[in-house]
Amino acid sequence: MITGKVTLESSTNRKRSYRDEDVFHYTFTAPEIKERAMKVSDPVSIVDTNFWRTVSTLLATWPNGKTDADHKVGKEFLLNKKGIEYPKYRDAHSRIKMFEPDEADLAWLPKSQREQRDPGVRKEYIKWYENKYGVPNFNWSDVDIHHIIPLAYGGYNDFDNLIPLPEDFHRQEVTPWWASYGKYVPDGDDY
């Protein structure tokens, strides 16, 4: 007989305390390995940005009474409140990776409380980037300099929070993802 359970868990912080959102139980019996009992899962509603993972536990009991067990924790993934996974990107030239935030509940900051956008940061970043990684094979006019953690969510203008993104990817994937990140997003505010 094989019994198992798969748990869907969520958390607001990477690699910290997770809470159960749904549990799926199953049992199979030999010799045909046919289903004996199963709980059918209801859809899980995603209403806030969270980290998600699955945890599976399996117990096989053999006719001689011996048992084998397996326990696996799945890879974490970050979904915004629309259920869209955080965009993945690595700059092919520098190998800089657009990292995920460690917190799924960063607070939106009014413009008066956030670090101000530095109008000279693009020019300074391009100079720094080319000094460190060499001249890339892309045209800088086709690239946006993205704040990995947006200023609106407590990000800053330091180069370790910046990454060159293709303009279309930035505007069609990354900005909309962040627009559905928080509990409060004001109309017309920049990210």
N, C-alpha and C positions, 0 to 999 in steps of 0.2 A: 504494500500500500504506500502511496506517495501522498503526503499532505503538504500544503504550502500556503504561504500568504505573501501578497505583494502589498506594500503600504506606500501610498503617495504622501509625501511630507512637504511642508513649506516652512520657510524661515525668512525673517527680514534681514538677517545677517549671514554672511558667508561662513560656512563651517562652524556655526554655533548651534544653539538649541533649535531643533525642528519640531513641528507639531504635526500630528497625523491629520490628514485631510480626508483620506478614504482608505479602506482596507478591503482587499479582494482575497477571499479564502477559496481554496480548491482542494479536492480529494480525488485521487485516481486509484483504482484497484486493479490487481493483476488477475488472471493471466492476459486478458485482452487489453489491459491498460485503458479501460474505459472510464468515463467520467461517472462519479458516484454522487457528488454533491458540489455545488458551486454557488457562491453568492455573486449575483450579477451587480456590477457597480453602477451607481447613478453618476451622471455627469457632475464634475466638480466645477463650481463657479469661480472664475478668476475676477476679483474685483479690485485688487491692489497689486502693486509690483512686489514680487517675492522671488526668492530662490526656491527651486523645486528639486526634488530627487525621489528616486524610488528605493525602497529597501525590500529585498526578497529573502525569504526564509523557506527552506525546503527540507523535509524530513522523509527519508525512504526507510520503510521497515520491511525487511526481507523475511521469507518464510521461516528461516532458522532463528529469527528473533534479533538478528544483528541490525543495527541502524546506521545510516549515513546521514549527515546533516550538512547543509550548505547555507551560508549567510552572505549576501552581497549588498553593498551600498552603491547605488548608481551615481553617476557623475552629476554634479550640480549644474543647473541651468537657470538663467535669470529671465523671467517673463515680466513684461510690463502689464499694466492693468487691462490691456486689450488682449493679453495672452500671446503677444509677439515676443519671440526670443531676441535677446540682446544681439545686435549685429556683430559679426566676427570680421576682423580686418587686421592684416599685417602688411605694412609697407614693404613692397618687394625690394626696394633699393636699400633701405636702412635696416630692415627686419624689425623695426619698431612695431609692437603689437598694441592695438587699441584694447586696453584692459577694461574689464568690467568693474563697476564700483563694488566695494566690499559691503556696502549697506544698500538695502532695497527700500529704505524709507528716508532718504535724504530730504531735508526740508527745502522747499522753494523759498528763496530769499528775495525780498523786495529789492529793487535797484539800489536803494539807499544803503542797504546792508551788505551788498556783495562787492567783491573786487571789481573795479571798473575795467571795461574793455580797453586795452592799451592800443591806440591807433598805430603805433610803430612796431607792434609785436610781430606782425607778418614779415616785415623787412628784416628785422633782427633775427627771427627764427630761420628764415631762408639762408641768411649768412652763416649762422651757427650750424645748420644742417649740412650745408655744403662744405664747411670747414671740417666737420666731423666725419661725414660719410662720402664726400665727393659730390660732384655734379650729377644729379639723377638723369635718367633717360626720359623723364616726363617733363612737360611744359608747366611751369609754375602757374601760368594763367588758367590752366585747367584744373587746378587744385585749390581746395579750401584748407585753411589751417584750422583744425577742429580742436576745441577744448574737450578733452576726453571726459572729464567731469565738468559739465557746463557751469559757467559763472553763476547762472541762475540757481544752481544747486550746491554752491559753495566751492566751485572750482576756482582755479587761479591761472595767471598768465605765465607761470614758470614753464620752461621748455619741456620738463618731464610730464606735463599735463597737456601737451600739444602733439598733434600728429597730422601729417599731410594726408588728406583724403581726396579721392577723385570727386569733383564737384557733384556729379549726378548721384553717386553713392551717398555722399554727405546729405544732400537735400532730399533724396527719395527714401533712404533707409534710416539714417542715423537721427536726423532732426525729428522725423515723425515718431521714432521710437521714444525719444526723450519727451516729446509733446504728450505722450500717454504714460509717462512715468509716475508722476506724483498725484497726490490727492487734490492739489489745487494748481491749476494752470490758468493764469489770466489771459484774456484775449489780447492778441497783438504784442505780447511780451517776447523779447528775443531770448534765445538760448545760447 
